[in-house]
Amino acid sequence: MPAKLGVESITANSMTETMAQTITLNHVEALRSPETAADADPRTSMFAGQTPISLAAHHGDIAAVQISANVPEKVAIQFETARNLYLYAWHVYRFFPVAQRQALSTLEFGLRSRFPGRLPSQYQSSRNKHPMLAGLLRYAIDQGFIRNEDFSRWHQVVQNRARERRSMESFRYMVDKQIDCMQFDENEPVSVTAEDQQWDLVQVLRDSLPALRNELSHGSTFLTNQVLGTIEVVGEILSQIYAPDREAAPTNLDVTGSR
């Protein structure tokens, strides 16, 4: 028996040595040394244009993403974890999708904390003990907890649509009046119409956020630093569902069957 154990030990050691010899990672992917732990990941500024972004600017981007003080501490802590992961992605580029996944996990946690009971059957399968992100998000939208007008991105798009409409109207006017040149101030406030407001961001998020969460949760090799928008949207949703004026919205939850 001792001889057999010795053979197994030798075999295991040989396998470990073989793996150490064959697995070679690029230095930016490997574990940092104490001396390089605080260095910037070279990919952080690789595609930033002629002027590389600074750590202070990177910090400023994520520091601008805030949530309401009404969000419970247990949820806010998870959101802060996503913000810190984004910050430290300056040093480890692969933290960007990790920060995005953490933000989406926080969204599910925040929704589940806000609606702790069993959801109506159209939002939660009888097979699931707890509601999933897709059902929670659809329920919050349908009950009016999440609204287009409370997203900064929605207002930006609406303003852009209004400006594009004004430009087209000016062009048509020039054609009709046979005017060669016309000047107007692009920064002048523009009147927003109902047509400009037709973009339904909430319905886009209803499907896109759960799909993105599933892709990240099940493993993906896709790597991008374009995750700040997701974190911002999650923060705004959390602020919306915990807003004091949403307390009166109907819930219709079966709390007795939630455990």
Secondary structure as GFF3:
##gff-version 3
##sequence-region A 1 259
A	DSSP	alpha_helix	2	22	.	.	.	ID=ss1
A	DSSP	three_ten_helix	42	44	.	.	.	ID=ss2
A	DSSP	alpha_helix	55	63	.	.	.	ID=ss3
A	DSSP	alpha_helix	73	88	.	.	.	ID=ss4
A	DSSP	alpha_helix	95	114	.	.	.	ID=ss5
A	DSSP	alpha_helix	133	142	.	.	.	ID=ss6
A	DSSP	three_ten_helix	148	150	.	.	.	ID=ss7
A	DSSP	alpha_helix	152	177	.	.	.	ID=ss8
A	DSSP	three_ten_helix	196	198	.	.	.	ID=ss9
A	DSSP	alpha_helix	201	217	.	.	.	ID=ss10
A	DSSP	alpha_helix	228	241	.	.	.	ID=ss11
A	DSSP	three_ten_helix	244	246	.	.	.	ID=ss12
A	DSSP	three_ten_helix	255	257	.	.	.	ID=ss13
###
